[in-house]
Amino acid sequence: SADPLPPNGTCRVRIELEIAKGWHIHSNPAGDPDGDHATEVTLASDLGIELVNVKFPQPRVVDRGPDLPPAKYLEGKVVLFATLKIPAAAAGRSARSPNPRW
C-alpha cells in the first residue's frame, strides 16, 4: 500500500533503469547536444503529478576524436533521482500506476 499524497507537497523518488548489455543511453546533458539525443524521463499522471529535478549519474565519457565532443554514455544499471510535485487536487489520493517515459 502507499501513503496518501501530500497536497502541494513533494516526494523524492528513485528510478532504476536496466540497460541491456552492449547497449547504452546518452546522459543528460548529452556529450554533443547537436548530435546526441539526451535521455529524458517524464511522467504521465492522471492526478497532475509532475516529475522534476531529474538527476543523472556520472556517465562513462568516450573520446570520439579531436573534432568531436566526447560521448557521455550510461550503461548497465542506471539509477536516477527525481522529485514528484503533488498538486492540491491530488490530496489524499493514491497514485496507483504512474507511467514513466524515457
PAZAPA-4460 file (N, C-alpha, C; in steps of 0.05 Angstrom, whole numbers, plus 32768, in hexadecimal, padded with zeros to 4 digits):
% residues 102
    n_x    n_y    n_z   ca_x   ca_y   ca_z    c_x    c_y    c_z   seq   type   mol
   8011   7FE8   8000   8000   8000   8000   8012   8019   8000     1      S     A
   8006   802F   7FF8   8015   8048   7FF6   8009   805C   8009     2      A     A
   8019   806E   8013   800F   8084   8024   8000   8097   8012     3      D     A
   7FEC   80A6   801D   7FDF   80BA   800E   7FF2   80D0   8005     4      P     A
   7FED   80DC   7FEE   7FFE   80F1   7FE4   7FFB   810B   7FF3     5      L     A
   8010   8119   7FFA   800E   8132   8008   8005   8148   7FF6     6      P     A
   7FF0   8157   7FFC   7FE8   816D   7FEA   7FFD   8183   7FE9     7      P     A
   8002   818D   7FD1   8016   81A2   7FCD   8031   819A   7FD8     8      N     A
   8037   8180   7FDA   8050   8177   7FE5   8061   816B   7FCF     9      G     A
   8077   8160   7FD9   808A   8152   7FC7   8092   8137   7FD2    10      T     A
   809C   8126   7FC1   80A4   810C   7FC9   80BD   8104   7FB8    11      C     A
   80D3   80FD   7FC5   80EA   80F4   7FB6   80E6   80D7   7FAD    12      R     A
   80EF   80D2   7F94   80EC   80B7   7F89   8107   80AE   7F7D    13      V     A
   810A   8093   7F7C   8121   8086   7F70   8117   8077   7F58    14      R     A
   8124   807B   7F41   811C   806E   7F28   8133   805C   7F20    15      I     A
   812E   8042   7F1C   8143   8030   7F13   813D   8027   7EF7    16      E     A
   8152   8029   7EE6   8151   801F   7ECB   8165   8009   7EC7    17      L     A
   815E   7FF4   7EB9   8172   7FDF   7EB3   8176   7FE0   7E95    18      E     A
   818E   7FE8   7E8D   8195   7FEA   7E70   81A2   7FD0   7E68    19      I     A
   8197   7FC3   7E54   81A1   7FA9   7E4B   81BF   7FAA   7E44    20      A     A
   81CD   7F94   7E49   81E9   7F93   7E43   81EE   7F99   7E25    21      K     A
   8202   7FA9   7E20   8209   7FB0   7E05   81FA   7FC9   7DFB    22      G     A
   81E8   7FD4   7E0B   81D9   7FEC   7E04   81DF   8002   7E18    23      W     A
   81D7   801A   7E11   81DB   8032   7E22   81C5   8046   7E1D    24      H     A
   81C2   8058   7E2F   81B2   8070   7E2A   81C4   8088   7E2F    25      I     A
   81BC   809F   7E25   81CD   80B7   7E29   81C5   80C4   7E43    26      H     A
   81D8   80D0   7E50   81D3   80DE   7E69   81C4   80F8   7E63    27      S     A
   81BD   8106   7E77   81B0   8120   7E75   81BE   8133   7E88    28      N     A
   81CE   8145   7E7D   81D0   814C   7E61   81E1   8138   7E51    29      P     A
   81DB   8137   7E37   81EA   8126   7E25   8205   8131   7E1F    30      A     A
   8217   8120   7E16   8232   812A   7E0F   8232   813E   7DF9    31      G     A
   8223   8139   7DE4   8221   814B   7DCD   8204   8152   7DCA    32      D     A
   81FC   816A   7DD3   81E0   8172   7DD2   81D4   8174   7DB6    33      P     A
   81E6   8176   7DA2   81DD   8178   7D86   81DA   815C   7D79    34      D     A
   81E8   8148   7D83   81E8   812E   7D76   81DD   8117   7D87    35      G     A
   81DE   811A   7DA2   81D4   8105   7DB4   81B9   810D   7DBE    36      D     A
   81A9   80F9   7DC4   818E   80FE   7DD0   8190   80F9   7DEE    37      H     A
   818F   810F   7DFD   818F   810C   7E1B   8177   80FC   7E24    38      A     A
   817B   80EA   7E36   8165   80DB   7E41   8153   80ED   7E53    39      T     A
   8139   80EB   7E4F   8126   80FA   7E5F   8113   80E6   7E6C    40      E     A
   810C   80EB   7E85   80F9   80DB   7E93   80E1   80ED   7E9B    41      V     A
   80C9   80E4   7E94   80B1   80F4   7E9A   809D   80E1   7EA8    42      T     A
   8088   80ED   7EB2   8073   80DD   7EC0   8058   80E5   7EB6    43      L     A
   8048   80D2   7EAD   802C   80D6   7EA6   801B   80D0   7EBE    44      A     A
   800C   80E3   7EC8   7FFC   80DF   7EE1   7FE0   80EA   7EDE    45      S     A
   7FCC   80DA   7EE4   7FB1   80E4   7EE3   7FAB   80F6   7EFB    46      D     A
   7FBD   80F8   7F0E   7FBA   8109   7F26   7FC8   8124   7F23    47      L     A
   7FD5   8128   7F0D   7FE3   8142   7F09   7FFE   8143   7F17    48      G     A
   8009   812C   7F1F   8023   812B   7F2C   8039   8131   7F17    49      I     A
   804C   8141   7F1F   8062   8148   7F0D   807C   813B   7F17    50      E     A
   808D   8132   7F05   80A7   8127   7F0A   80BB   813E   7F04    51      L     A
   80CA   8147   7F18   80DC   815D   7F15   80F8   8157   7F21    52      V     A
   810B   8167   7F19   8126   8165   7F24   8132   8149   7F22    53      N     A
   8130   813E   7F0A   813B   8123   7F05   815A   8125   7F05    54      V     A
   8167   8115   7F16   8184   8115   7F19   818F   80FB   7F0D    55      K     A
   81A1   80FF   7EFA   81AE   80E8   7EED   81C9   80E2   7EFA    56      F     A
   81D2   80C9   7EFB   81EC   80C2   7F06   8203   80CB   7EF3    57      P     A
   821B   80C9   7EFD   8232   80CF   7EEC   8233   80BB   7ED5    58      Q     A
   8236   80C5   7EBC   8237   80B3   7EA5   8253   80A8   7EA0    59      P     A
   8254   8094   7E8F   826E   808B   7E85   8275   809E   7E6D    60      R     A
   828B   80AB   7E6E   8293   80BE   7E59   82A4   80B0   7E45    61      V     A
   829C   80B2   7E2B   82AA   80A4   7E16   82B5   80B8   7E02    62      V     A
   82CF   80B8   7DFD   82DB   80CA   7DEA   82D4   80C2   7DCE    63      D     A
   82CB   80D5   7DBE   82C4   80CF   7DA2   82D7   80DC   7D8E    64      R     A
   82ED   80E5   7D97   8301   80F1   7D85   8303   810F   7D89    65      G     A
   8317   811B   7D7C   831C   8138   7D81   8307   814B   7D77    66      P     A
   82F7   8143   7D64   82E3   8156   7D58   82C7   8153   7D64    67      D     A
   82C3   8141   7D76   82A8   813D   7D82   82AA   813E   7DA0    68      L     A
   8294   8148   7DAD   8294   8147   7DCA   8291   812A   7DD3    69      P     A
   829A   8124   7DEB   8298   8108   7DF5   827B   8100   7DF9    70      P     A
   8276   80E6   7DF6   825B   80DB   7DFB   8259   80D7   7E19    71      A     A
   8240   80D8   7E23   823B   80D3   7E40   8226   80BD   7E42    72      K     A
   822F   80A4   7E47   821E   808D   7E47   8216   8084   7E63    73      Y     A
   81FE   807A   7E65   81F4   806C   7E7D   81EF   804F   7E75    74      L     A
   81F9   803C   7E85   81F8   8020   7E7E   81F1   800F   7E97    75      E     A
   81E7   7FF7   7E92   81E1   7FE5   7EA8   81CB   7FEF   7EBA    76      G     A
   81CE   7FED   7ED4   81B9   7FF7   7EE6   81BE   8015   7EEB    77      K     A
   81AA   8024   7EE4   81AB   8041   7EE6   8196   804A   7EFB    78      V     A
   81A0   8059   7F0F   818E   8063   7F24   818C   8081   7F22    79      V     A
   8173   808B   7F1E   816D   80A7   7F1D   815E   80AF   7F36    80      L     A
   8160   80C8   7F3E   814F   80D2   7F54   8140   80EA   7F4A    81      F     A
   8128   80EE   7F54   8117   8104   7F4B   8104   810B   7F62    82      A     A
   80F4   8120   7F5D   80E0   8129   7F70   80C5   8129   7F62    83      T     A
   80B1   811F   7F71   8095   8121   7F68   8088   813A   7F75    84      L     A
   807C   814B   7F64   806D   8161   7F6F   804F   8159   7F6F    85      K     A
   8043   815B   7F87   8027   8151   7F8A   8015   816A   7F8B    86      I     A
   8002   816C   7F78   7FEF   8183   7F79   7FDA   817F   7F8F    87      P     A
   7FCE   8195   7F97   7FB9   8194   7FAC   7FA2   8181   7FA4    88      A     A
   7F9B   817F   7F8A   7F85   816E   7F81   7F8A   8151   7F86    89      A     A
   7FA3   8149   7F8B   7FAA   812D   7F8F   7FAB   8126   7FAD    90      A     A
   7FA3   8139   7FBE   7FA5   8135   7FDB   7F95   811C   7FE3    91      A     A
   7FA3   810B   7FF3   7F96   80F3   7FFE   7F92   80DC   7FEB    92      G     A
   7F97   80E0   7FD1   7F94   80CB   7FBE   7FAD   80BB   7FBB    93      R     A
   7FAB   80A4   7FB0   7FC3   8093   7FAB   7FC8   8091   7F8D    94      S     A
   7FE1   8095   7F86   7FE9   8090   7F6A   7FEF   8073   7F67    95      A     A
   7FDF   8065   7F59   7FE1   8048   7F57   7FF7   803F   7F44    96      R     A
   7FF6   804A   7F2C   8007   803F   7F18   8012   8056   7F07    97      S     A
   8026   8065   7F12   8031   807A   7F01   803E   806E   7EE8    98      P     A
   803F   807E   7ED3   8049   8074   7EBA   8062   8084   7EB2    99      N     A
   8079   807C   7EBB   8091   808B   7EB3   8098   8085   7E96   100      P     A
   80A3   8099   7E89   80AB   8096   7E6D   80C8   80A0   7E6A   101      R     A
   80D7   8093   7E59   80F2   809C   7E54   80F9   8097   7E37   102      W     A
***
